[in-house]
Amino acid sequence: MTRPTTTLFLLGGGGDLSSRLLLPALGQLLTSQKDRSVQLIGVGVDDLTDAAWREIVTSSFATVEASGNAVDALLHGTMFRQADVTDAAALEKLLAETDGTPALYFALPPAVTVKACAALENVNLPGGTVLALEKPFGTDSASAAALNHQLARLVPENQIHRVDHFLGRSTVFNLLGLRFANRIFEPLWSSEHIERVDIVYDEQLGLEKRAGYYDKAGALVDMIQSHLLQVLALFAMEAPSTLEAADLRDAKGLVLRATRPWADDAASAGRRGRYTAGRVDGRAYPSYIDEGGVDPSRNTETLAEITLQVDTWRWAGVPFTLRSGKALGERRREIVVRFKPANRVPAGFSGRTDPTVLRLFLAPDEMSLSININGAGDPYELERTTFHTTFDPGQFGAYGEVLEGILDNDPALSVRGDTAEQSWRIVEPFLAAWRSRAVPLDDYPAGSAGPAGWEPIGVGT
């Protein structure tokens, strides 16, 4: 069956997000799905001719060796329109060039996206119009709710894609398949058997010229609020009836509504740090406050760690600790599940009796399971062994999977409006505690494991 034509409007098409991530992902998608028909229109303030725009698209496609009939057809017909996307008349004129169903991807700063959505309220949108928005979704729960109300006046919720590229289709389904297609894991997936869960996303990269956004956001908003809470929701959700958008999003929403700071005390359940000068893999980093565009008075954290509780029957009493930071000595992207120790090890055994640890690695997706077994020499001596496997990475990168969902209008992997608001609700007590200076901002040298005195989470086997 031939797929229907979609006109993809890249608002902010001349920017870095489009050329570096979106266009290569689109080329990869069209190379694989040769029956897909996409009309691509780049939109921006740049004075680009169609030929210059076509060269940008061609160069981006070349980075992934995109080829085939669908690629050739897109390149032949792609065009660029210089327009003020906050002007209703300009948007009306743009949409008149639609061939098939329009999809508007807001590759724009958040403040411009809000103004563009306000302008769209005065535009007669074609039926089926899809809207795709990059994070952040608001700056707090109130602004997220206001943005959701604004979007609801434009199109139905199932035509709104709040993009979370962090969780591509393969990562989501790998985690759900492990849990719900294996009887050995799901019966153990509760407070009866699990002691704690750590979700860690530590980066070796520093600010990388992102001060304009990052210095106003910090690690808590940049990674934990927008990404790691979605990972928590997938990990802790009940089994959905299907993998369709409604069931997946309902299950995630139930988890986030039940999530709050550990012991309802954000001051004691969170900690924060900021990197100072140091070296990571031989690369020298200045102190964060000396990075270009940083305002030291903001006290922006580059390392955030918060512990949460999920107040459900399944998870009561299990701490979930979420951590993310920059300029750290080791790159870590993983979910670490620490099971409770055996009720009793029979007398006579010696050696390792550590609790079982399951590690689920993200990007690339892998899994390891560390358990105790009898040693090779002495059967009374227990030793540690680890089983390891790798998941199928899937056909596309994360943005390819995101674009596939947008072009097919399948919002299963996007963030639903209510869960965007819930994510802000969860982190707001921590933000308030940090702004009031109730929690110290600890220094750590770039290239280290974090501030001195911080007990590491999710390490060891």
Secondary structure, 3 states (H helix, E strand, C coil): CCCCCEEEEEECCCCHHHHHHHHHHHHHHHHHCCCCCEEEEEEECCCCCHHHHHHHHHHHHHCCCCCCHHHHHHHHHCEEEECCCCCHHHHHHHHCCCCCEEEEEECCCHHHHHHHHHHHCCCCCCCCCEEEECCCCCCCHHHHHHHHHHHHCCCCHHHEEECCCCCCHHHHHHHHHHHHCCCCCHHHCCCCCEEEEEEEEECCCCCCCCHHHHHHHHHHHHHHHHHHHHHHHHHHCCCCCCCCHHHHHHHHHHHHHCEEEHHHCHHHHEEEEEEECEEECCEEECCHHHCCCCCHHHCCCCEEEEEEEECCCCCCCCCEEEEEECCCCCCEEEEEEEECCCCCCCCCCEECCCCCEEEEECCCCEEEEEEEEECCCCCCEEEEEEEEEECCCCCCCHHHHHHHHHHCCCHHHCCCHHHHHHHHHHHHHHHHHHHCCCCCEEEEECCCCCCCCCCCCCCCC
